[in-house]
Amino acid sequence: MSANEAEIIRQCRAGDSSGFDLLVREHYTRAYNTAFRMLGDADSAADATQAAFVRAFCSLGSFRGDSSFSTWLYRIVANVCLDELRESARQPTSLTLVTDDDEGPQERSIPDQAADPAREATRHERQALVHQALQRLAPEHRIVLVLYDLNGFSYQEVADALNMPLGTVKSRLSRARNALKEELKPHLELFEP
């Protein structure tokens, strides 16, 4: 943890919450991206990111500083996302989108990517396939892939963020990569150079 970050946290603990805004600005994008990759939905990711920052703010007094603030925060983000995934597994997904306006319920729209040039369409298709494949992985596999491969955390940072032994992180990451490879096997032609 940087000296500046430690000072901001000290000030927040002393009652000056304005410094927490700096921490939010510094970590929001990566926290949101982590949540989005875990949950697969922009609105859910935004809600989870906000919930994670609220939890972090409320729990700042229990932050011991054994790891960096970001590692501690991503543990909270991961826990919020895992809670959300457990809850959503119990809830059916509707194809009807309910809006706050007077138009009433509407069908969910699926973006049409047919108008894009061929290369851009292929890139979007690859991204969509990887995103969908990630969503089909078990949450404990998905989180290690997101943190290590997509967010660039070290093995130790992932272990700290998920509060698990280093060997468990490595074995889960290996199993997660194999599972992702299996999910993408029918589409390998899109991933060849």
N, C-alpha and C positions, 0 to 999 in steps of 0.2 A: 504494500500500500504506500502510495506516495505521501510525502510529508504534507502536501497541500490537502490531499484527500483526508488524511488523518485529522488535520486542523478543522476541516469542514465538518467532519463527523463529531468532533469534540464540541464545536459551536452548536450543532443541532441538538446534541445531548444536553447542552446548557440552556436550551430553550429558544435559540435563534434558528428557526426553521427555514430561513431564506437560503441558507447554504444548500439545503436539500434540493432546491431547484437546479443548482449547478450539477449535482450528481445525476438528477433526472436527465438533464440535457446531454450530459456526457455519455450516459448509458442507455438512453431510450431506444435508439435505433437497433442496437444489437439485442436488447431485451425483446423488442417487438419482433424482430426477425426470428429469434429463437421461438417465440410463442407462435408465430405464423407457421413456421416449419413443423412445429409440434401439432398444431390444431388444424391447419389447412384452411383457415377462414380468416379473412381480414378483420371482420367485426369481433369474432371470438378472440383473435390475437390482441386486438386493441383493448378489449375488456380484461383479458388476462394480464396484459402488461400493466394496465392501471391498477389492477388488484395486487399485483406483485409489488409495485412501488408503494402502495398503501401499506401492505404488510411490512415492507422494509422500513418505512418511516415509523410505523408503530412499534417495530421490534428493534429499532436502532440501539436502544439501551442494552439489548442482549448481544449485540455484535461485539465479539471479543477481539477482533483484529488478528486472529491466528492466520487467516488467509486474507487475500485482497478483498476489497469491497465488492468488486465485480464478481468474484467467485461466489461470495456469499449471496449476492443479488441473483445470480443465475441459478443457484440452488432454490431460491424462492420462486423464480420464474418456472423452473422445472416442476416444482411441487404444485404450483397453481395450475399448470397445464395438465399434469397427471390427474389432479382432482377433477378438472373439467372433462378430461377424457373418460374418466370413470363415470361421471355424472351423465355425460352425453351418451355413453353406451347403454344407459338405461332409458334414454328418451328417443322416440322415433323421430326421424328427420322428415319434415313436410316439404313437398314440392311447391307449396303455396307460400308466397312471401307476404307477410302482413306489414303494411306501412302505416305511418302515423297520419297520412293525409286522408282526404275524403274519398279517394278512389276505391277504397276497399281492398280486399285480397287480390293479389296478382300472382301469375305464374313466375317462378324464378327464371331469370333469363340466363342463357349460356352464351358467352361471347362468341361471335362469329369471327374466326380467324382466316376465313377463306380469302379475304381481300388482301392479305399480306403477301409480299414477295416470297418466292419459294424458300430461300434461305432463312428468312425470318420465321416463316411458318414452321420449318423444320426445327429451328431453335426453340420456338414456343412449344412445339409438340414434345421435344425432349424434356423441357422443363416440366411440362404438365405430366408426362409419364413418370418422371422421377418424383414429382410431388405426390402423385397418386400412389406410387409404389411406397413412398415413405409413410403415407397414411395407412397402408395395409400392414405395416410392420407392428409388432408388439410395442407398446409405449416404452418399455425398458430398453428396447433396441433402438427405437427412433431417437430417444433423447441422447444416447451416446453418439450416434451418427451426427445429429444436429450440432452438438457441442464440439465434437472433435473435428469432423470433416468439413462441416459448413461454417462453423464459427471460429475454427482455428485454435481451440483450446489445446493445451498440452494434456497428456495422460493424467498428470498430477492435478491439473486444474479441474478436469472432468471428475476425477476421484473426489476432490474436495467439494466440488459443487453438488455432487450426488451423494456425498457422504458414504462412499463405498471403497473397498480396498482397490489398490492399483491393478492387481491381477484380475479382479472382477471386471474392471473397466476394459482391460485389454481383451479378455475373452468375450465379453458382450459386444465389443466393437467388431471383433472377428466374425462372430455369429451374425451380427447385424449386417455387415457387408455381404456375407454369403446370402442372407435372406433377401437383401436388396437386389443382388445379382440374379437370384432366382425369380424375383418379381419382374425384373426387366428382361429376362431371357427371351420372351416372345417378341421383343422389340429391338434385339441387338443390332439389326441392320441400320437403325437410326443412330447408333452410337459408334459405328465404325468410321475411321478417318476417311 
